[in-house]
Amino acid sequence: MKTTNAPGAGRRFIQSGSRWEELAGYSRAVVDGDDILVSGTIGQDFASGQFPPSASAQCELALDTIEAALAQAQATLADVLRVRVYLADRADVLAVSQVLRRRLGHNRPANTTLCCALAVEGAKVELEVSARRQRHGTPPAV
């Protein structure tokens, strides 16, 4: 992961090294104050370009990439407020949901799951998250 600062804007941009970030001119994540917006993330091994065969394994890889981007922003998966899940096949909803429950269920983020065609051939799942850094151990104000 690589982090750059926006001149005068108070924003930081995090790149994972995905060729798509360079090709389409976007960041893996944008940090603005305590808010962290993570772009749609597929479960691809960026070093080899390969996809695991199952949607659940792709979900794990996507979450690993998201977790690394959050770490660059001094945040964790516990800071995730919302997850958007895009699935190529409705049959994968349960398997992906089980991964999300295991990895994110402790903080119960808002969730929207959509079944749709994905932009990258071989991708079965794409995740997009919004997070806010919290002072862990201090409950958020209500």
Residue frames as a rotation matrix with the C-alpha (Angstrom) as fourth column:
MET 1
0.578 0.816 0.000 0.00
0.816 -0.578 0.000 0.00
0.000 0.000 -1.000 0.00
LYS 2
-0.644 -0.719 0.263 1.14
0.728 -0.681 -0.079 3.53
0.236 0.140 0.962 -0.79
THR 3
0.373 0.751 -0.545 -0.24
0.858 -0.502 -0.104 6.71
-0.352 -0.429 -0.832 0.78
THR 4
-0.645 -0.500 0.578 -0.15
0.659 -0.746 0.091 10.20
0.386 0.440 0.811 -0.74
ASN 5
-0.313 0.502 -0.806 -1.52
0.590 -0.563 -0.579 13.50
-0.744 -0.657 -0.120 0.55
ALA 6
0.318 0.478 0.819 -3.77
0.907 -0.404 -0.116 15.82
0.276 0.780 -0.562 -1.42
PRO 7
-0.732 -0.653 0.195 -2.22
0.580 -0.747 -0.324 19.30
0.358 -0.124 0.926 -1.55
GLY 8
-0.919 0.244 0.309 -4.09
-0.332 -0.902 -0.277 21.59
0.211 -0.357 0.910 0.83
ALA 9
-0.138 0.961 -0.242 -7.18
-0.491 0.146 0.859 19.38
0.860 0.237 0.451 1.00
GLY 10
-0.279 0.003 0.960 -6.47
-0.944 0.180 -0.275 17.46
-0.174 -0.984 -0.047 4.21
ARG 11
0.828 0.558 0.045 -7.16
-0.529 0.807 -0.263 14.23
-0.183 0.194 0.964 2.36
ARG 12
-0.377 -0.898 0.228 -4.96
-0.696 0.437 0.569 11.19
-0.611 0.056 -0.790 1.98
PHE 13
0.566 0.482 -0.669 -5.11
-0.814 0.454 -0.361 8.70
0.129 0.749 0.650 -0.86
ILE 14
-0.094 -0.536 0.839 -4.18
-0.552 0.729 0.405 5.05
-0.829 -0.425 -0.364 -0.41
GLN 15
0.331 0.111 -0.937 -3.19
-0.905 0.319 -0.282 2.88
0.268 0.941 0.206 -3.38
SER 16
0.631 -0.058 0.774 -2.90
-0.362 0.860 0.360 -0.92
-0.686 -0.507 0.522 -3.20
GLY 17
-0.512 -0.850 -0.124 -0.99
-0.488 0.169 0.856 -1.29
-0.707 0.499 -0.501 -6.46
SER 18
0.097 0.638 0.764 -3.90
0.498 0.634 -0.592 -2.75
-0.862 0.438 -0.256 -8.40
ARG 19
-0.819 -0.403 0.409 -3.54
0.535 -0.277 0.798 -2.05
-0.209 0.872 0.442 -12.12
TRP 20
0.032 0.929 0.368 -7.17
0.925 -0.167 0.340 -0.90
0.378 0.330 -0.865 -12.10
GLU 21
0.470 0.096 -0.878 -6.35
0.626 -0.738 0.254 2.02
-0.623 -0.668 -0.407 -9.80
GLU 22
-0.524 -0.746 -0.411 -3.79
0.138 -0.551 0.823 3.34
-0.840 0.374 0.392 -12.28
LEU 23
-0.775 0.239 0.585 -5.92
0.630 0.217 0.746 2.54
0.052 0.946 -0.319 -15.32
ALA 24
0.133 0.961 0.241 -9.08
0.832 -0.240 0.500 4.24
0.538 0.134 -0.832 -14.01
GLY 25
-0.483 -0.449 0.752 -7.38
0.105 -0.882 -0.460 6.94
0.869 -0.144 0.473 -11.92
TYR 26
0.600 0.700 0.387 -8.83
-0.355 -0.200 0.913 6.13
0.717 -0.686 0.128 -8.52
SER 27
-0.471 -0.716 0.515 -7.58
-0.784 0.072 -0.617 5.29
0.404 -0.695 -0.595 -5.04
ARG 28
-0.549 0.243 -0.800 -8.14
0.371 0.928 0.028 2.10
0.749 -0.281 -0.600 -3.07
ALA 29
0.223 0.617 -0.755 -9.20
0.975 -0.127 0.184 4.35
0.018 -0.777 -0.629 -0.20
VAL 30
-0.189 -0.194 0.963 -9.63
0.167 -0.972 -0.163 8.03
0.968 0.130 0.216 0.52
VAL 31
-0.158 0.054 -0.986 -9.12
0.986 0.064 -0.155 9.31
0.055 -0.996 -0.064 4.07
ASP 32
-0.243 0.171 0.955 -10.80
0.108 -0.973 0.202 12.60
0.964 0.152 0.218 4.97
GLY 33
-0.037 0.142 0.989 -10.45
-0.930 -0.366 0.018 13.34
0.365 -0.920 0.145 8.68
ASP 34
-0.520 -0.089 0.850 -11.76
-0.594 0.752 -0.285 10.25
-0.614 -0.653 -0.443 10.47
ASP 35
0.605 0.793 0.065 -13.83
-0.449 0.408 -0.795 9.10
-0.657 0.452 0.604 7.47
ILE 36
-0.633 -0.770 0.079 -12.43
-0.429 0.433 0.792 6.36
-0.645 0.468 -0.605 5.24
LEU 37
0.580 0.778 -0.242 -14.04
-0.618 0.227 -0.752 5.42
-0.530 0.586 0.613 1.94
VAL 38
-0.487 -0.728 0.482 -12.75
-0.236 0.641 0.730 2.20
-0.841 0.241 -0.485 0.39
SER 39
-0.253 0.328 -0.910 -13.39
-0.965 -0.150 0.214 1.67
-0.066 0.933 0.354 -3.33
GLY 40
0.835 0.550 -0.013 -14.95
-0.542 0.818 -0.191 -1.48
-0.095 0.166 0.982 -4.69
THR 41
-0.232 -0.953 0.193 -12.44
-0.945 0.267 0.186 -4.24
-0.229 -0.139 -0.963 -4.04
ILE 42
0.650 0.408 -0.641 -12.36
-0.606 0.787 -0.113 -7.60
0.459 0.462 0.759 -5.81
GLY 43
0.669 -0.347 0.658 -10.86
-0.406 0.571 0.714 -10.78
-0.623 -0.744 0.241 -4.44
GLN 44
0.895 -0.431 -0.115 -7.94
0.040 0.336 -0.941 -11.02
0.445 0.837 0.318 -6.84
ASP 45
0.467 -0.857 -0.217 -4.37
0.613 0.137 0.778 -11.90
-0.638 -0.496 0.589 -5.99
PHE 46
0.915 -0.034 -0.402 -2.80
-0.244 -0.840 -0.484 -8.73
-0.322 0.541 -0.777 -7.42
ALA 47
-0.047 -0.998 0.040 0.67
-0.615 0.060 0.786 -10.30
-0.787 0.012 -0.617 -7.59
SER 48
-0.708 -0.232 0.667 -0.41
0.219 0.826 0.520 -13.21
-0.671 0.514 -0.534 -9.81
GLY 49
-0.716 0.529 -0.456 -3.56
-0.698 -0.529 0.483 -11.72
0.014 0.664 0.748 -11.33
GLN 50
-0.736 0.392 -0.552 -5.42
0.155 0.891 0.428 -14.91
0.659 0.229 -0.716 -10.41
PHE 51
-0.084 0.790 0.608 -8.79
-0.903 -0.318 0.289 -15.35
0.422 -0.525 0.740 -8.72
PRO 52
-0.843 -0.026 0.537 -9.52
-0.324 0.822 -0.469 -18.09
-0.429 -0.569 -0.701 -6.18
PRO 53
-0.880 0.470 -0.072 -12.21
0.193 0.491 0.849 -20.44
0.434 0.733 -0.523 -7.55
SER 54
-0.155 0.880 -0.448 -14.88
0.958 0.245 0.150 -19.77
0.242 -0.406 -0.881 -4.89
ALA 55
0.280 0.372 0.885 -16.75
0.172 -0.926 0.335 -16.58
0.944 0.058 -0.324 -4.03
SER 56
0.981 0.083 -0.173 -16.01
0.180 -0.087 0.980 -17.11
0.066 -0.993 -0.100 -0.33
ALA 57
0.203 -0.976 -0.079 -12.25
0.898 0.153 0.412 -17.29
-0.390 -0.155 0.908 -0.99
GLN 58
-0.261 -0.232 0.937 -12.49
0.699 -0.715 0.017 -14.17
0.666 0.659 0.349 -3.18
CYS 59
0.717 0.580 0.386 -14.39
0.111 -0.642 0.758 -12.44
0.688 -0.501 -0.525 -0.36
GLU 60
0.743 -0.519 -0.423 -11.57
0.575 0.171 0.800 -13.31
-0.343 -0.837 0.426 2.07
LEU 61
-0.247 -0.890 0.384 -8.96
0.967 -0.203 0.152 -11.84
-0.057 0.409 0.911 -0.31
ALA 62
0.041 0.344 0.938 -11.04
0.417 -0.859 0.297 -8.69
0.908 0.379 -0.179 -0.86
LEU 63
0.943 0.333 -0.013 -11.36
0.131 -0.336 0.933 -8.25
0.306 -0.881 -0.360 2.92
ASP 64
0.343 -0.901 -0.267 -7.59
0.854 0.181 0.487 -8.74
-0.391 -0.395 0.832 3.31
THR 65
-0.402 -0.459 0.792 -7.01
0.794 -0.605 0.052 -5.92
0.456 0.650 0.608 0.80
ILE 66
0.414 0.653 0.634 -9.59
0.142 -0.735 0.663 -3.72
0.899 -0.185 -0.397 2.54
GLU 67
0.889 -0.109 -0.445 -8.05
0.456 0.102 0.884 -4.49
-0.051 -0.989 0.140 5.93
ALA 68
-0.108 -0.993 0.038 -4.61
0.976 -0.099 0.195 -3.45
-0.190 0.059 0.980 4.64
ALA 69
-0.285 0.078 0.955 -6.03
0.474 -0.855 0.211 -0.18
0.833 0.513 0.206 3.26
LEU 70
0.774 0.611 0.166 -7.76
0.117 -0.396 0.911 0.52
0.622 -0.686 -0.378 6.59
ALA 71
0.552 -0.652 -0.520 -4.50
0.794 0.221 0.566 -0.16
-0.254 -0.725 0.640 8.43
GLN 72
-0.437 -0.704 0.560 -2.81
0.840 -0.542 -0.027 2.51
0.322 0.459 0.828 6.28
ALA 73
-0.084 0.524 0.847 -5.54
-0.021 -0.851 0.525 4.86
0.996 0.027 0.082 7.55
GLN 74
-0.912 -0.324 0.253 -4.91
-0.274 0.019 -0.961 3.81
0.306 -0.946 -0.106 11.18
ALA 75
0.017 0.959 0.282 -8.23
-0.995 0.045 -0.094 1.93
-0.103 -0.279 0.955 11.25
THR 76
-0.906 -0.224 0.360 -9.42
-0.229 0.973 0.031 -1.68
-0.357 -0.054 -0.933 11.41
LEU 77
-0.699 0.699 -0.153 -12.35
0.227 0.420 0.879 -3.76
0.679 0.579 -0.452 10.23
ALA 78
-0.355 0.554 -0.753 -13.97
0.924 0.085 -0.374 -2.85
-0.143 -0.828 -0.542 13.57
ASP 79
-0.639 0.051 -0.767 -14.30
0.056 -0.992 -0.112 0.72
-0.767 -0.114 0.631 12.22
VAL 80
-0.940 0.301 0.161 -16.44
0.192 0.075 0.978 -0.34
0.282 0.951 -0.129 9.23
LEU 81
-0.632 0.766 -0.114 -19.88
-0.381 -0.436 -0.815 1.32
-0.674 -0.472 0.568 9.26
ARG 82
0.539 0.809 -0.234 -21.23
-0.573 0.149 -0.806 0.11
-0.617 0.569 0.544 5.91
VAL 83
-0.671 -0.652 0.353 -20.45
-0.116 0.563 0.818 -2.66
-0.733 0.508 -0.453 3.47
ARG 84
0.412 0.708 -0.574 -21.82
-0.796 -0.026 -0.604 -2.96
-0.443 0.706 0.553 -0.04
VAL 85
-0.397 -0.458 0.795 -21.56
-0.091 0.882 0.462 -6.41
-0.913 0.111 -0.392 -1.56
TYR 86
0.250 0.399 -0.882 -21.77
-0.939 -0.123 -0.322 -7.00
-0.237 0.909 0.343 -5.30
LEU 87
-0.259 -0.264 0.929 -22.15
-0.187 0.957 0.220 -10.64
-0.948 -0.117 -0.297 -6.36
ALA 88
-0.702 -0.052 -0.710 -22.03
-0.711 0.007 0.703 -12.10
-0.032 0.999 -0.042 -9.86
ASP 89
-0.489 0.501 -0.714 -24.17
-0.027 0.810 0.586 -15.09
0.872 0.306 -0.382 -8.82
ARG 90
0.179 0.692 0.700 -27.07
-0.815 -0.294 0.499 -15.12
0.551 -0.659 0.512 -6.37
ALA 91
0.738 0.096 -0.668 -26.09
0.111 0.959 0.260 -18.68
0.665 -0.266 0.698 -5.40
ASP 92
-0.228 -0.942 -0.248 -23.04
0.562 0.081 -0.823 -17.22
0.795 -0.327 0.511 -3.59
VAL 93
0.202 0.357 0.912 -25.02
-0.404 -0.818 0.410 -15.01
0.892 -0.451 -0.020 -1.17
LEU 94
0.972 0.237 -0.006 -24.91
-0.096 0.416 0.904 -17.47
0.217 -0.878 0.427 1.75
ALA 95
0.470 -0.860 -0.198 -21.21
0.860 0.496 -0.116 -18.36
0.198 -0.116 0.973 1.42
VAL 96
-0.329 -0.582 0.743 -20.15
0.405 -0.798 -0.446 -14.71
0.853 0.154 0.498 1.18
SER 97
0.432 0.580 0.691 -22.50
-0.413 -0.554 0.723 -13.69
0.802 -0.598 0.000 4.00
GLN 98
0.918 -0.130 -0.376 -20.87
0.368 0.634 0.680 -16.28
0.150 -0.762 0.629 6.27
VAL 99
-0.093 -0.991 0.093 -17.41
0.907 -0.123 -0.403 -14.80
0.411 0.047 0.910 5.57
LEU 100
-0.245 0.058 0.968 -18.72
-0.034 -0.998 0.051 -11.29
0.969 -0.020 0.247 6.25
ARG 101
0.806 0.575 0.144 -20.32
-0.191 0.021 0.981 -12.41
0.561 -0.818 0.127 9.51
ARG 102
0.646 -0.617 -0.450 -17.07
0.760 0.572 0.307 -13.98
0.068 -0.541 0.838 10.68
ARG 103
-0.331 -0.907 0.261 -14.87
0.889 -0.393 -0.236 -11.03
0.317 0.153 0.936 9.67
LEU 104
-0.743 0.077 0.665 -17.23
-0.024 -0.996 0.089 -8.08
0.669 0.050 0.742 10.31
GLY 105
0.048 0.944 -0.325 -20.08
0.387 0.282 0.878 -9.40
0.921 -0.168 -0.352 12.45
HIS 106
-0.311 -0.234 -0.921 -18.65
0.948 -0.007 -0.318 -8.19
0.068 -0.972 0.224 15.75
ASN 107
-0.829 -0.019 -0.560 -19.52
0.171 -0.961 -0.220 -4.59
-0.533 -0.278 0.799 14.84
ARG 108
-0.116 0.905 0.410 -22.62
0.815 0.323 -0.482 -5.30
-0.568 0.278 -0.775 12.67
PRO 109
-0.841 -0.212 -0.497 -22.13
-0.061 -0.876 0.478 -2.73
-0.537 0.432 0.724 9.89
ALA 110
0.306 0.889 -0.341 -24.98
-0.498 -0.156 -0.853 -1.68
-0.811 0.431 0.395 7.62
ASN 111
-0.686 -0.517 0.511 -25.07
0.076 0.648 0.758 -3.97
-0.723 0.559 -0.405 4.57
THR 112
0.440 0.732 -0.520 -26.48
-0.677 -0.111 -0.728 -3.86
-0.590 0.672 0.446 1.07
THR 113
-0.507 -0.551 0.663 -26.05
0.037 0.755 0.655 -6.90
-0.861 0.357 -0.362 -1.18
LEU 114
0.377 0.561 -0.737 -26.67
-0.734 -0.305 -0.607 -6.70
-0.565 0.770 0.297 -4.91
CYS 115
0.008 -0.332 0.943 -26.46
0.451 0.843 0.293 -9.39
-0.892 0.423 0.156 -7.58
CYS 116
0.803 0.167 -0.573 -25.12
-0.339 -0.663 -0.668 -7.98
-0.491 0.730 -0.475 -10.84
ALA 117
0.743 -0.633 0.218 -22.55
0.556 0.403 -0.727 -8.38
0.372 0.661 0.651 -13.58
LEU 118
0.597 -0.636 -0.490 -19.07
0.240 -0.441 0.865 -7.41
-0.766 -0.634 -0.110 -12.37
ALA 119
0.787 -0.245 -0.566 -16.61
-0.560 -0.668 -0.490 -5.41
-0.258 0.703 -0.663 -14.47
VAL 120
-0.207 -0.971 -0.117 -13.64
-0.970 0.188 0.156 -7.79
-0.130 0.146 -0.981 -14.19
GLU 121
0.411 0.289 -0.865 -13.74
-0.568 0.823 0.006 -11.23
0.714 0.488 0.502 -15.83
GLY 122
-0.242 -0.476 -0.846 -13.38
0.284 0.799 -0.531 -13.94
0.928 -0.368 -0.058 -13.18
ALA 123
-0.915 -0.033 0.403 -14.52
-0.342 -0.468 -0.815 -11.77
0.216 -0.883 0.417 -10.28
LYS 124
-0.391 0.796 -0.462 -17.35
0.593 0.601 0.535 -13.29
0.704 -0.065 -0.707 -8.26
VAL 125
0.537 0.516 -0.668 -17.55
0.844 -0.343 0.413 -10.71
-0.016 -0.785 -0.620 -5.48
GLU 126
-0.383 -0.595 0.707 -16.72
0.426 -0.793 -0.436 -7.04
0.820 0.134 0.557 -5.02
LEU 127
0.267 0.403 -0.875 -16.86
0.964 -0.106 0.245 -5.22
0.006 -0.909 -0.417 -1.67
GLU 128
-0.231 -0.260 0.938 -17.05
0.212 -0.954 -0.213 -1.50
0.950 0.150 0.275 -0.95
VAL 129
0.142 0.280 -0.949 -16.82
0.970 0.150 0.189 -0.20
0.196 -0.948 -0.250 2.61
SER 130
0.204 -0.070 0.976 -17.17
-0.149 -0.988 -0.039 3.06
0.967 -0.138 -0.212 4.48
ALA 131
0.169 -0.241 -0.956 -15.48
0.896 0.442 0.047 3.39
0.411 -0.864 0.291 7.86
ARG 132
0.583 -0.085 0.808 -14.82
-0.293 -0.950 0.112 5.95
0.758 -0.302 -0.579 10.54
ARG 133
-0.438 -0.815 -0.379 -11.85
0.221 0.311 -0.924 5.80
0.871 -0.489 0.044 12.87
GLN 134
0.757 0.631 0.169 -12.97
-0.080 -0.168 0.983 5.40
0.648 -0.758 -0.077 16.47
ARG 135
-0.308 -0.755 0.578 -11.06
-0.848 -0.057 -0.526 5.58
0.430 -0.653 -0.623 19.69
HIS 136
0.021 0.310 -0.950 -11.27
-0.007 0.951 0.310 1.90
1.000 0.000 0.022 20.53
GLY 137
-0.606 -0.128 -0.785 -12.43
0.732 0.296 -0.613 1.29
0.311 -0.946 -0.086 24.06
THR 138
-0.799 0.403 -0.446 -14.52
-0.085 -0.811 -0.579 4.48
-0.595 -0.425 0.682 24.00
PRO 139
-0.208 0.778 0.592 -18.09
0.862 0.432 -0.266 3.96
-0.463 0.455 -0.760 22.79
PRO 140
-0.756 -0.031 0.654 -19.25
0.473 -0.716 0.513 6.41
0.453 0.697 0.556 20.13
ALA 141
-0.869 0.473 -0.142 -21.52
-0.246 -0.664 -0.706 9.23
-0.429 -0.579 0.694 21.25
VAL 142
-0.566 0.759 0.323 -25.23
0.823 0.545 0.160 8.52
-0.055 0.356 -0.933 20.87
